[in-house]
Amino acid sequence: MTLYDVLGVTQHADKETIKKAYRDLAKKYHPDANQGDTTAEEKFKEISTAYSTLSDDTERIKYDASLVNPFMGQNGFGAYFIEFLF
């Protein structure tokens, strides 16, 4: 499952679509709205992580690169090359 799947958007979604999807899901799974529901709390954390990565242009480029080539991801040697570009 990708971070795009977590938010229910396509890989080509723009920032506004990603933001809207995050807000809708965050309201649904927020711990205050689901007190005592550990599943909802975990889902909220997953949604927040996905949004944090996909809303940041540099992190999103790194993430997208890791989908195509695992060695280009955040922990691979390609991350240094991507950092060099920015």
PyMOL Python script that loads the backbone (N, CA, C, O; Angstrom):
from pymol import cmd

cmd.read_pdbstr("""\
ATOM      1  N   MET A   1       0.846  -1.175   0.000  1.00  0.00           N
ATOM      2  CA  MET A   1       0.000   0.000   0.000  1.00  0.00           C
ATOM      3  C   MET A   1       0.895   1.244   0.000  1.00  0.00           C
ATOM      4  O   MET A   1       1.839   1.339   0.784  1.00  0.00           O
ATOM      5  N   THR A   2       0.593   2.174  -0.870  1.00  0.00           N
ATOM      6  CA  THR A   2       1.374   3.404  -0.961  1.00  0.00           C
ATOM      7  C   THR A   2       0.755   4.503  -0.096  1.00  0.00           C
ATOM      8  O   THR A   2      -0.360   4.362   0.405  1.00  0.00           O
ATOM      9  N   LEU A   3       1.487   5.580   0.065  1.00  0.00           N
ATOM     10  CA  LEU A   3       0.949   6.723   0.805  1.00  0.00           C
ATOM     11  C   LEU A   3      -0.238   7.338   0.065  1.00  0.00           C
ATOM     12  O   LEU A   3      -1.138   7.908   0.683  1.00  0.00           O
ATOM     13  N   TYR A   4      -0.232   7.220  -1.238  1.00  0.00           N
ATOM     14  CA  TYR A   4      -1.367   7.705  -2.032  1.00  0.00           C
ATOM     15  C   TYR A   4      -2.623   6.887  -1.718  1.00  0.00           C
ATOM     16  O   TYR A   4      -3.723   7.429  -1.608  1.00  0.00           O
ATOM     17  N   ASP A   5      -2.435   5.576  -1.577  1.00  0.00           N
ATOM     18  CA  ASP A   5      -3.555   4.704  -1.227  1.00  0.00           C
ATOM     19  C   ASP A   5      -4.114   5.049   0.153  1.00  0.00           C
ATOM     20  O   ASP A   5      -5.326   5.029   0.368  1.00  0.00           O
ATOM     21  N   VAL A   6      -3.219   5.363   1.074  1.00  0.00           N
ATOM     22  CA  VAL A   6      -3.639   5.720   2.437  1.00  0.00           C
ATOM     23  C   VAL A   6      -4.595   6.901   2.401  1.00  0.00           C
ATOM     24  O   VAL A   6      -5.589   6.925   3.127  1.00  0.00           O
ATOM     25  N   LEU A   7      -4.292   7.887   1.550  1.00  0.00           N
ATOM     26  CA  LEU A   7      -5.148   9.080   1.459  1.00  0.00           C
ATOM     27  C   LEU A   7      -6.281   8.917   0.442  1.00  0.00           C
ATOM     28  O   LEU A   7      -7.180   9.754   0.368  1.00  0.00           O
ATOM     29  N   GLY A   8      -6.231   7.840  -0.334  1.00  0.00           N
ATOM     30  CA  GLY A   8      -7.290   7.602  -1.311  1.00  0.00           C
ATOM     31  C   GLY A   8      -7.222   8.524  -2.513  1.00  0.00           C
ATOM     32  O   GLY A   8      -8.252   8.905  -3.070  1.00  0.00           O
ATOM     33  N   VAL A   9      -6.007   8.884  -2.916  1.00  0.00           N
ATOM     34  CA  VAL A   9      -5.804   9.759  -4.079  1.00  0.00           C
ATOM     35  C   VAL A   9      -4.887   9.059  -5.074  1.00  0.00           C
ATOM     36  O   VAL A   9      -4.247   8.059  -4.749  1.00  0.00           O
ATOM     37  N   THR A  10      -4.832   9.594  -6.284  1.00  0.00           N
ATOM     38  CA  THR A  10      -3.926   9.044  -7.288  1.00  0.00           C
ATOM     39  C   THR A  10      -2.544   9.675  -7.131  1.00  0.00           C
ATOM     40  O   THR A  10      -2.385  10.690  -6.453  1.00  0.00           O
ATOM     41  N   GLN A  11      -1.563   9.067  -7.758  1.00  0.00           N
ATOM     42  CA  GLN A  11      -0.206   9.588  -7.690  1.00  0.00           C
ATOM     43  C   GLN A  11      -0.093  10.948  -8.389  1.00  0.00           C
ATOM     44  O   GLN A  11       0.860  11.690  -8.150  1.00  0.00           O
ATOM     45  N   HIS A  12      -1.039  11.267  -9.228  1.00  0.00           N
ATOM     46  CA  HIS A  12      -1.002  12.529  -9.970  1.00  0.00           C
ATOM     47  C   HIS A  12      -1.849  13.620  -9.309  1.00  0.00           C
ATOM     48  O   HIS A  12      -2.067  14.682  -9.892  1.00  0.00           O
ATOM     49  N   ALA A  13      -2.320  13.353  -8.099  1.00  0.00           N
ATOM     50  CA  ALA A  13      -3.158  14.322  -7.391  1.00  0.00           C
ATOM     51  C   ALA A  13      -2.369  15.590  -7.087  1.00  0.00           C
ATOM     52  O   ALA A  13      -1.184  15.538  -6.758  1.00  0.00           O
ATOM     53  N   ASP A  14      -3.047  16.726  -7.204  1.00  0.00           N
ATOM     54  CA  ASP A  14      -2.392  17.989  -6.869  1.00  0.00           C
ATOM     55  C   ASP A  14      -2.439  18.217  -5.358  1.00  0.00           C
ATOM     56  O   ASP A  14      -3.093  17.476  -4.624  1.00  0.00           O
ATOM     57  N   LYS A  15      -1.738  19.252  -4.911  1.00  0.00           N
ATOM     58  CA  LYS A  15      -1.642  19.526  -3.474  1.00  0.00           C
ATOM     59  C   LYS A  15      -3.008  19.762  -2.822  1.00  0.00           C
ATOM     60  O   LYS A  15      -3.252  19.328  -1.696  1.00  0.00           O
ATOM     61  N   GLU A  16      -3.873  20.440  -3.531  1.00  0.00           N
ATOM     62  CA  GLU A  16      -5.192  20.750  -2.968  1.00  0.00           C
ATOM     63  C   GLU A  16      -6.021  19.479  -2.772  1.00  0.00           C
ATOM     64  O   GLU A  16      -6.722  19.346  -1.769  1.00  0.00           O
ATOM     65  N   THR A  17      -5.945  18.555  -3.716  1.00  0.00           N
ATOM     66  CA  THR A  17      -6.663  17.283  -3.610  1.00  0.00           C
ATOM     67  C   THR A  17      -6.120  16.468  -2.446  1.00  0.00           C
ATOM     68  O   THR A  17      -6.886  15.857  -1.701  1.00  0.00           O
ATOM     69  N   ILE A  18      -4.818  16.456  -2.289  1.00  0.00           N
ATOM     70  CA  ILE A  18      -4.185  15.735  -1.183  1.00  0.00           C
ATOM     71  C   ILE A  18      -4.598  16.341   0.153  1.00  0.00           C
ATOM     72  O   ILE A  18      -4.901  15.620   1.104  1.00  0.00           O
ATOM     73  N   LYS A  19      -4.609  17.659   0.217  1.00  0.00           N
ATOM     74  CA  LYS A  19      -5.003  18.358   1.444  1.00  0.00           C
ATOM     75  C   LYS A  19      -6.458  18.066   1.815  1.00  0.00           C
ATOM     76  O   LYS A  19      -6.774  17.827   2.981  1.00  0.00           O
ATOM     77  N   LYS A  20      -7.330  18.088   0.823  1.00  0.00           N
ATOM     78  CA  LYS A  20      -8.746  17.810   1.078  1.00  0.00           C
ATOM     79  C   LYS A  20      -8.949  16.375   1.559  1.00  0.00           C
ATOM     80  O   LYS A  20      -9.702  16.132   2.502  1.00  0.00           O
ATOM     81  N   ALA A  21      -8.276  15.428   0.909  1.00  0.00           N
ATOM     82  CA  ALA A  21      -8.384  14.023   1.308  1.00  0.00           C
ATOM     83  C   ALA A  21      -7.888  13.844   2.740  1.00  0.00           C
ATOM     84  O   ALA A  21      -8.506  13.136   3.536  1.00  0.00           O
ATOM     85  N   TYR A  22      -6.770  14.489   3.060  1.00  0.00           N
ATOM     86  CA  TYR A  22      -6.233  14.405   4.417  1.00  0.00           C
ATOM     87  C   TYR A  22      -7.232  14.957   5.443  1.00  0.00           C
ATOM     88  O   TYR A  22      -7.509  14.317   6.457  1.00  0.00           O
ATOM     89  N   ARG A  23      -7.756  16.126   5.173  1.00  0.00           N
ATOM     90  CA  ARG A  23      -8.690  16.743   6.126  1.00  0.00           C
ATOM     91  C   ARG A  23      -9.937  15.883   6.352  1.00  0.00           C
ATOM     92  O   ARG A  23     -10.397  15.724   7.483  1.00  0.00           O
ATOM     93  N   ASP A  24     -10.472  15.334   5.266  1.00  0.00           N
ATOM     94  CA  ASP A  24     -11.659  14.483   5.396  1.00  0.00           C
ATOM     95  C   ASP A  24     -11.362  13.246   6.246  1.00  0.00           C
ATOM     96  O   ASP A  24     -12.141  12.890   7.130  1.00  0.00           O
ATOM     97  N   LEU A  25     -10.235  12.599   5.970  1.00  0.00           N
ATOM     98  CA  LEU A  25      -9.871  11.397   6.726  1.00  0.00           C
ATOM     99  C   LEU A  25      -9.469  11.721   8.160  1.00  0.00           C
ATOM    100  O   LEU A  25      -9.761  10.955   9.078  1.00  0.00           O
ATOM    101  N   ALA A  26      -8.801  12.854   8.351  1.00  0.00           N
ATOM    102  CA  ALA A  26      -8.387  13.246   9.700  1.00  0.00           C
ATOM    103  C   ALA A  26      -9.602  13.488  10.592  1.00  0.00           C
ATOM    104  O   ALA A  26      -9.595  13.117  11.766  1.00  0.00           O
ATOM    105  N   LYS A  27     -10.628  14.100  10.047  1.00  0.00           N
ATOM    106  CA  LYS A  27     -11.863  14.307  10.818  1.00  0.00           C
ATOM    107  C   LYS A  27     -12.487  12.973  11.198  1.00  0.00           C
ATOM    108  O   LYS A  27     -12.955  12.793  12.322  1.00  0.00           O
ATOM    109  N   LYS A  28     -12.490  12.048  10.261  1.00  0.00           N
ATOM    110  CA  LYS A  28     -13.109  10.740  10.484  1.00  0.00           C
ATOM    111  C   LYS A  28     -12.357   9.914  11.534  1.00  0.00           C
ATOM    112  O   LYS A  28     -12.981   9.253  12.363  1.00  0.00           O
ATOM    113  N   TYR A  29     -11.032   9.950  11.503  1.00  0.00           N
ATOM    114  CA  TYR A  29     -10.232   9.082  12.360  1.00  0.00           C
ATOM    115  C   TYR A  29      -9.550   9.793  13.530  1.00  0.00           C
ATOM    116  O   TYR A  29      -8.765   9.173  14.247  1.00  0.00           O
ATOM    117  N   HIS A  30      -9.831  11.061  13.734  1.00  0.00           N
ATOM    118  CA  HIS A  30      -9.182  11.802  14.812  1.00  0.00           C
ATOM    119  C   HIS A  30      -9.457  11.131  16.161  1.00  0.00           C
ATOM    120  O   HIS A  30     -10.586  10.719  16.429  1.00  0.00           O
ATOM    121  N   PRO A  31      -8.432  11.022  17.007  1.00  0.00           N
ATOM    122  CA  PRO A  31      -8.615  10.370  18.313  1.00  0.00           C
ATOM    123  C   PRO A  31      -9.705  10.998  19.181  1.00  0.00           C
ATOM    124  O   PRO A  31     -10.363  10.291  19.943  1.00  0.00           O
ATOM    125  N   ASP A  32      -9.903  12.302  19.079  1.00  0.00           N
ATOM    126  CA  ASP A  32     -10.962  12.942  19.872  1.00  0.00           C
ATOM    127  C   ASP A  32     -12.349  12.476  19.445  1.00  0.00           C
ATOM    128  O   ASP A  32     -13.268  12.425  20.263  1.00  0.00           O
ATOM    129  N   ALA A  33     -12.499  12.142  18.189  1.00  0.00           N
ATOM    130  CA  ALA A  33     -13.793  11.679  17.685  1.00  0.00           C
ATOM    131  C   ALA A  33     -13.970  10.171  17.875  1.00  0.00           C
ATOM    132  O   ALA A  33     -15.070   9.644  17.711  1.00  0.00           O
ATOM    133  N   ASN A  34     -12.884   9.484  18.220  1.00  0.00           N
ATOM    134  CA  ASN A  34     -12.910   8.024  18.365  1.00  0.00           C
ATOM    135  C   ASN A  34     -12.179   7.609  19.642  1.00  0.00           C
ATOM    136  O   ASN A  34     -11.261   6.790  19.606  1.00  0.00           O
ATOM    137  N   GLN A  35     -12.594   8.175  20.750  1.00  0.00           N
ATOM    138  CA  GLN A  35     -11.912   7.918  22.019  1.00  0.00           C
ATOM    139  C   GLN A  35     -11.931   6.424  22.364  1.00  0.00           C
ATOM    140  O   GLN A  35     -12.972   5.767  22.358  1.00  0.00           O
ATOM    141  N   GLY A  36     -10.735   5.927  22.664  1.00  0.00           N
ATOM    142  CA  GLY A  36     -10.607   4.529  23.049  1.00  0.00           C
ATOM    143  C   GLY A  36     -10.470   3.566  21.884  1.00  0.00           C
ATOM    144  O   GLY A  36     -10.252   2.374  22.098  1.00  0.00           O
ATOM    145  N   ASP A  37     -10.592   4.049  20.667  1.00  0.00           N
ATOM    146  CA  ASP A  37     -10.484   3.194  19.476  1.00  0.00           C
ATOM    147  C   ASP A  37      -9.045   3.237  18.972  1.00  0.00           C
ATOM    148  O   ASP A  37      -8.646   4.175  18.280  1.00  0.00           O
ATOM    149  N   THR A  38      -8.270   2.212  19.326  1.00  0.00           N
ATOM    150  CA  THR A  38      -6.858   2.192  18.941  1.00  0.00           C
ATOM    151  C   THR A  38      -6.670   2.025  17.439  1.00  0.00           C
ATOM    152  O   THR A  38      -5.671   2.489  16.889  1.00  0.00           O
ATOM    153  N   THR A  39      -7.604   1.375  16.773  1.00  0.00           N
ATOM    154  CA  THR A  39      -7.527   1.223  15.320  1.00  0.00           C
ATOM    155  C   THR A  39      -7.627   2.585  14.642  1.00  0.00           C
ATOM    156  O   THR A  39      -6.864   2.884  13.723  1.00  0.00           O
ATOM    157  N   ALA A  40      -8.561   3.401  15.092  1.00  0.00           N
ATOM    158  CA  ALA A  40      -8.727   4.747  14.536  1.00  0.00           C
ATOM    159  C   ALA A  40      -7.491   5.595  14.819  1.00  0.00           C
ATOM    160  O   ALA A  40      -7.078   6.398  13.982  1.00  0.00           O
ATOM    161  N   GLU A  41      -6.908   5.415  15.988  1.00  0.00           N
ATOM    162  CA  GLU A  41      -5.709   6.180  16.342  1.00  0.00           C
ATOM    163  C   GLU A  41      -4.537   5.809  15.429  1.00  0.00           C
ATOM    164  O   GLU A  41      -3.800   6.686  14.979  1.00  0.00           O
ATOM    165  N   GLU A  42      -4.367   4.533  15.160  1.00  0.00           N
ATOM    166  CA  GLU A  42      -3.303   4.090  14.250  1.00  0.00           C
ATOM    167  C   GLU A  42      -3.550   4.595  12.833  1.00  0.00           C
ATOM    168  O   GLU A  42      -2.618   5.009  12.144  1.00  0.00           O
ATOM    169  N   LYS A  43      -4.806   4.560  12.401  1.00  0.00           N
ATOM    170  CA  LYS A  43      -5.151   5.056  11.068  1.00  0.00           C
ATOM    171  C   LYS A  43      -4.867   6.555  10.974  1.00  0.00           C
ATOM    172  O   LYS A  43      -4.382   7.034   9.949  1.00  0.00           O
ATOM    173  N   PHE A  44      -5.164   7.288  12.032  1.00  0.00           N
ATOM    174  CA  PHE A  44      -4.904   8.722  12.060  1.00  0.00           C
ATOM    175  C   PHE A  44      -3.406   9.006  11.922  1.00  0.00           C
ATOM    176  O   PHE A  44      -3.010   9.917  11.196  1.00  0.00           O
ATOM    177  N   LYS A  45      -2.584   8.231  12.613  1.00  0.00           N
ATOM    178  CA  LYS A  45      -1.130   8.391  12.516  1.00  0.00           C
ATOM    179  C   LYS A  45      -0.654   8.084  11.092  1.00  0.00           C
ATOM    180  O   LYS A  45       0.201   8.787  10.554  1.00  0.00           O
ATOM    181  N   GLU A  46      -1.206   7.046  10.496  1.00  0.00           N
ATOM    182  CA  GLU A  46      -0.840   6.669   9.129  1.00  0.00           C
ATOM    183  C   GLU A  46      -1.219   7.773   8.139  1.00  0.00           C
ATOM    184  O   GLU A  46      -0.445   8.107   7.241  1.00  0.00           O
ATOM    185  N   ILE A  47      -2.401   8.325   8.309  1.00  0.00           N
ATOM    186  CA  ILE A  47      -2.885   9.413   7.457  1.00  0.00           C
ATOM    187  C   ILE A  47      -1.992  10.640   7.616  1.00  0.00           C
ATOM    188  O   ILE A  47      -1.634  11.284   6.630  1.00  0.00           O
ATOM    189  N   SER A  48      -1.637  10.960   8.845  1.00  0.00           N
ATOM    190  CA  SER A  48      -0.786  12.127   9.120  1.00  0.00           C
ATOM    191  C   SER A  48       0.598  11.970   8.500  1.00  0.00           C
ATOM    192  O   SER A  48       1.147  12.925   7.951  1.00  0.00           O
ATOM    193  N   THR A  49       1.155  10.779   8.588  1.00  0.00           N
ATOM    194  CA  THR A  49       2.462  10.513   7.980  1.00  0.00           C
ATOM    195  C   THR A  49       2.386  10.656   6.466  1.00  0.00           C
ATOM    196  O   THR A  49       3.264  11.258   5.848  1.00  0.00           O
ATOM    197  N   ALA A  50       1.342  10.103   5.877  1.00  0.00           N
ATOM    198  CA  ALA A  50       1.164  10.195   4.421  1.00  0.00           C
ATOM    199  C   ALA A  50       1.056  11.654   3.995  1.00  0.00           C
ATOM    200  O   ALA A  50       1.696  12.068   3.028  1.00  0.00           O
ATOM    201  N   TYR A  51       0.262  12.423   4.702  1.00  0.00           N
ATOM    202  CA  TYR A  51       0.097  13.832   4.349  1.00  0.00           C
ATOM    203  C   TYR A  51       1.398  14.607   4.525  1.00  0.00           C
ATOM    204  O   TYR A  51       1.745  15.441   3.689  1.00  0.00           O
ATOM    205  N   SER A  52       2.107  14.338   5.598  1.00  0.00           N
ATOM    206  CA  SER A  52       3.367  15.017   5.859  1.00  0.00           C
ATOM    207  C   SER A  52       4.356  14.805   4.711  1.00  0.00           C
ATOM    208  O   SER A  52       5.042  15.741   4.302  1.00  0.00           O
ATOM    209  N   THR A  53       4.427  13.604   4.204  1.00  0.00           N
ATOM    210  CA  THR A  53       5.337  13.299   3.104  1.00  0.00           C
ATOM    211  C   THR A  53       4.857  13.877   1.786  1.00  0.00           C
ATOM    212  O   THR A  53       5.635  14.495   1.059  1.00  0.00           O
ATOM    213  N   LEU A  54       3.592  13.686   1.473  1.00  0.00           N
ATOM    214  CA  LEU A  54       3.080  14.088   0.161  1.00  0.00           C
ATOM    215  C   LEU A  54       2.834  15.589   0.027  1.00  0.00           C
ATOM    216  O   LEU A  54       2.735  16.094  -1.091  1.00  0.00           O
ATOM    217  N   SER A  55       2.735  16.302   1.130  1.00  0.00           N
ATOM    218  CA  SER A  55       2.510  17.745   1.051  1.00  0.00           C
ATOM    219  C   SER A  55       3.818  18.528   0.928  1.00  0.00           C
ATOM    220  O   SER A  55       3.805  19.717   0.611  1.00  0.00           O
ATOM    221  N   ASP A  56       4.934  17.867   1.175  1.00  0.00           N
ATOM    222  CA  ASP A  56       6.252  18.495   1.059  1.00  0.00           C
ATOM    223  C   ASP A  56       6.833  18.119  -0.309  1.00  0.00           C
ATOM    224  O   ASP A  56       7.042  16.938  -0.588  1.00  0.00           O
ATOM    225  N   ASP A  57       7.093  19.108  -1.153  1.00  0.00           N
ATOM    226  CA  ASP A  57       7.535  18.841  -2.527  1.00  0.00           C
ATOM    227  C   ASP A  57       8.784  17.969  -2.601  1.00  0.00           C
ATOM    228  O   ASP A  57       8.832  17.020  -3.384  1.00  0.00           O
ATOM    229  N   THR A  58       9.778  18.278  -1.803  1.00  0.00           N
ATOM    230  CA  THR A  58      11.025  17.513  -1.838  1.00  0.00           C
ATOM    231  C   THR A  58      10.802  16.086  -1.356  1.00  0.00           C
ATOM    232  O   THR A  58      11.287  15.139  -1.976  1.00  0.00           O
ATOM    233  N   GLU A  59      10.074  15.925  -0.260  1.00  0.00           N
ATOM    234  CA  GLU A  59       9.804  14.580   0.263  1.00  0.00           C
ATOM    235  C   GLU A  59       8.952  13.768  -0.712  1.00  0.00           C
ATOM    236  O   GLU A  59       9.134  12.558  -0.847  1.00  0.00           O
ATOM    237  N   ARG A  60       8.033  14.435  -1.383  1.00  0.00           N
ATOM    238  CA  ARG A  60       7.191  13.733  -2.351  1.00  0.00           C
ATOM    239  C   ARG A  60       8.018  13.241  -3.540  1.00  0.00           C
ATOM    240  O   ARG A  60       7.801  12.131  -4.027  1.00  0.00           O
ATOM    241  N   ILE A  61       8.950  14.047  -4.004  1.00  0.00           N
ATOM    242  CA  ILE A  61       9.823  13.631  -5.104  1.00  0.00           C
ATOM    243  C   ILE A  61      10.638  12.415  -4.684  1.00  0.00           C
ATOM    244  O   ILE A  61      10.766  11.457  -5.447  1.00  0.00           O
ATOM    245  N   LYS A  62      11.182  12.449  -3.487  1.00  0.00           N
ATOM    246  CA  LYS A  62      11.950  11.303  -2.983  1.00  0.00           C
ATOM    247  C   LYS A  62      11.060  10.059  -2.891  1.00  0.00           C
ATOM    248  O   LYS A  62      11.455   8.967  -3.297  1.00  0.00           O
ATOM    249  N   TYR A  63       9.864  10.244  -2.356  1.00  0.00           N
ATOM    250  CA  TYR A  63       8.947   9.116  -2.200  1.00  0.00           C
ATOM    251  C   TYR A  63       8.566   8.534  -3.561  1.00  0.00           C
ATOM    252  O   TYR A  63       8.589   7.317  -3.749  1.00  0.00           O
ATOM    253  N   ASP A  64       8.221   9.399  -4.500  1.00  0.00           N
ATOM    254  CA  ASP A  64       7.856   8.934  -5.840  1.00  0.00           C
ATOM    255  C   ASP A  64       9.020   8.180  -6.490  1.00  0.00           C
ATOM    256  O   ASP A  64       8.814   7.174  -7.170  1.00  0.00           O
ATOM    257  N   ALA A  65      10.227   8.667  -6.277  1.00  0.00           N
ATOM    258  CA  ALA A  65      11.401   7.986  -6.819  1.00  0.00           C
ATOM    259  C   ALA A  65      11.558   6.602  -6.200  1.00  0.00           C
ATOM    260  O   ALA A  65      11.961   5.659  -6.880  1.00  0.00           O
ATOM    261  N   SER A  66      11.246   6.479  -4.923  1.00  0.00           N
ATOM    262  CA  SER A  66      11.370   5.179  -4.262  1.00  0.00           C
ATOM    263  C   SER A  66      10.335   4.183  -4.766  1.00  0.00           C
ATOM    264  O   SER A  66      10.551   2.973  -4.691  1.00  0.00           O
ATOM    265  N   LEU A  67       9.215   4.680  -5.279  1.00  0.00           N
ATOM    266  CA  LEU A  67       8.201   3.781  -5.847  1.00  0.00           C
ATOM    267  C   LEU A  67       8.692   3.170  -7.156  1.00  0.00           C
ATOM    268  O   LEU A  67       8.389   2.018  -7.465  1.00  0.00           O
ATOM    269  N   VAL A  68       9.443   3.944  -7.913  1.00  0.00           N
ATOM    270  CA  VAL A  68       9.953   3.490  -9.203  1.00  0.00           C
ATOM    271  C   VAL A  68      11.196   2.636  -9.011  1.00  0.00           C
ATOM    272  O   VAL A  68      11.347   1.588  -9.638  1.00  0.00           O
ATOM    273  N   ASN A  69      12.085   3.096  -8.137  1.00  0.00           N
ATOM    274  CA  ASN A  69      13.349   2.411  -7.905  1.00  0.00           C
ATOM    275  C   ASN A  69      13.632   2.439  -6.407  1.00  0.00           C
ATOM    276  O   ASN A  69      13.925   3.502  -5.860  1.00  0.00           O
ATOM    277  N   PRO A  70      13.552   1.300  -5.736  1.00  0.00           N
ATOM    278  CA  PRO A  70      13.740   1.287  -4.286  1.00  0.00           C
ATOM    279  C   PRO A  70      15.084   1.869  -3.836  1.00  0.00           C
ATOM    280  O   PRO A  70      15.197   2.353  -2.710  1.00  0.00           O
ATOM    281  N   PHE A  71      16.096   1.829  -4.696  1.00  0.00           N
ATOM    282  CA  PHE A  71      17.399   2.375  -4.338  1.00  0.00           C
ATOM    283  C   PHE A  71      17.409   3.902  -4.373  1.00  0.00           C
ATOM    284  O   PHE A  71      18.359   4.527  -3.901  1.00  0.00           O
ATOM    285  N   MET A  72      16.361   4.503  -4.926  1.00  0.00           N
ATOM    286  CA  MET A  72      16.263   5.965  -4.987  1.00  0.00           C
ATOM    287  C   MET A  72      15.491   6.514  -3.799  1.00  0.00           C
ATOM    288  O   MET A  72      15.295   7.724  -3.695  1.00  0.00           O
ATOM    289  N   GLY A  73      15.059   5.656  -2.917  1.00  0.00           N
ATOM    290  CA  GLY A  73      14.237   6.083  -1.796  1.00  0.00           C
ATOM    291  C   GLY A  73      15.001   6.824  -0.728  1.00  0.00           C
ATOM    292  O   GLY A  73      16.166   7.175  -0.913  1.00  0.00           O
ATOM    293  N   GLN A  74      14.355   7.056   0.374  1.00  0.00           N
ATOM    294  CA  GLN A  74      14.901   7.860   1.445  1.00  0.00           C
ATOM    295  C   GLN A  74      16.175   7.262   2.034  1.00  0.00           C
ATOM    296  O   GLN A  74      17.045   8.002   2.494  1.00  0.00           O
ATOM    297  N   ASN A  75      16.298   5.947   2.028  1.00  0.00           N
ATOM    298  CA  ASN A  75      17.465   5.322   2.633  1.00  0.00           C
ATOM    299  C   ASN A  75      18.500   4.869   1.619  1.00  0.00           C
ATOM    300  O   ASN A  75      19.589   4.436   1.999  1.00  0.00           O
ATOM    301  N   GLY A  76      18.180   4.960   0.347  1.00  0.00           N
ATOM    302  CA  GLY A  76      19.094   4.509  -0.688  1.00  0.00           C
ATOM    303  C   GLY A  76      20.090   5.579  -1.089  1.00  0.00           C
ATOM    304  O   GLY A  76      19.959   6.737  -0.695  1.00  0.00           O
ATOM    305  N   PHE A  77      21.074   5.196  -1.864  1.00  0.00           N
ATOM    306  CA  PHE A  77      22.093   6.148  -2.296  1.00  0.00           C
ATOM    307  C   PHE A  77      21.516   7.242  -3.175  1.00  0.00           C
ATOM    308  O   PHE A  77      22.088   8.328  -3.260  1.00  0.00           O
ATOM    309  N   GLY A  78      20.394   6.976  -3.829  1.00  0.00           N
ATOM    310  CA  GLY A  78      19.780   7.962  -4.703  1.00  0.00           C
ATOM    311  C   GLY A  78      19.261   9.177  -3.967  1.00  0.00           C
ATOM    312  O   GLY A  78      19.105  10.244  -4.560  1.00  0.00           O
ATOM    313  N   ALA A  79      18.991   9.027  -2.675  1.00  0.00           N
ATOM    314  CA  ALA A  79      18.505  10.165  -1.891  1.00  0.00           C
ATOM    315  C   ALA A  79      19.544  11.275  -1.869  1.00  0.00           C
ATOM    316  O   ALA A  79      19.196  12.455  -1.857  1.00  0.00           O
ATOM    317  N   TYR A  80      20.828  10.896  -1.862  1.00  0.00           N
ATOM    318  CA  TYR A  80      21.879  11.900  -1.883  1.00  0.00           C
ATOM    319  C   TYR A  80      21.884  12.661  -3.207  1.00  0.00           C
ATOM    320  O   TYR A  80      22.124  13.868  -3.236  1.00  0.00           O
ATOM    321  N   PHE A  81      21.622  11.958  -4.286  1.00  0.00           N
ATOM    322  CA  PHE A  81      21.544  12.591  -5.594  1.00  0.00           C
ATOM    323  C   PHE A  81      20.360  13.548  -5.650  1.00  0.00           C
ATOM    324  O   PHE A  81      20.482  14.661  -6.161  1.00  0.00           O
ATOM    325  N   ILE A  82      19.230  13.123  -5.132  1.00  0.00           N
ATOM    326  CA  ILE A  82      18.030  13.976  -5.122  1.00  0.00           C
ATOM    327  C   ILE A  82      18.291  15.218  -4.275  1.00  0.00           C
ATOM    328  O   ILE A  82      17.905  16.320  -4.665  1.00  0.00           O
ATOM    329  N   GLU A  83      18.944  15.055  -3.118  1.00  0.00           N
ATOM    330  CA  GLU A  83      19.277  16.208  -2.276  1.00  0.00           C
ATOM    331  C   GLU A  83      20.158  17.184  -3.044  1.00  0.00           C
ATOM    332  O   GLU A  83      20.013  18.399  -2.914  1.00  0.00           O
ATOM    333  N   PHE A  84      21.072  16.643  -3.847  1.00  0.00           N
ATOM    334  CA  PHE A  84      21.961  17.481  -4.641  1.00  0.00           C
ATOM    335  C   PHE A  84      21.180  18.354  -5.617  1.00  0.00           C
ATOM    336  O   PHE A  84      21.580  19.484  -5.899  1.00  0.00           O
ATOM    337  N   LEU A  85      20.066  17.832  -6.132  1.00  0.00           N
ATOM    338  CA  LEU A  85      19.258  18.579  -7.070  1.00  0.00           C
ATOM    339  C   LEU A  85      18.585  19.772  -6.432  1.00  0.00           C
ATOM    340  O   LEU A  85      18.282  20.750  -7.115  1.00  0.00           O
ATOM    341  N   PHE A  86      18.350  19.710  -5.151  1.00  0.00           N
ATOM    342  CA  PHE A  86      17.669  20.786  -4.445  1.00  0.00           C
ATOM    343  C   PHE A  86      18.670  21.542  -3.634  1.00  0.00           C
ATOM    344  O   PHE A  86      18.312  22.502  -2.951  1.00  0.00           O
TER     345      PHE A  86
END
""", "prot")
cmd.dss("prot")
cmd.show_as("cartoon", "prot")
cmd.util.cbc("prot")
cmd.orient("prot")
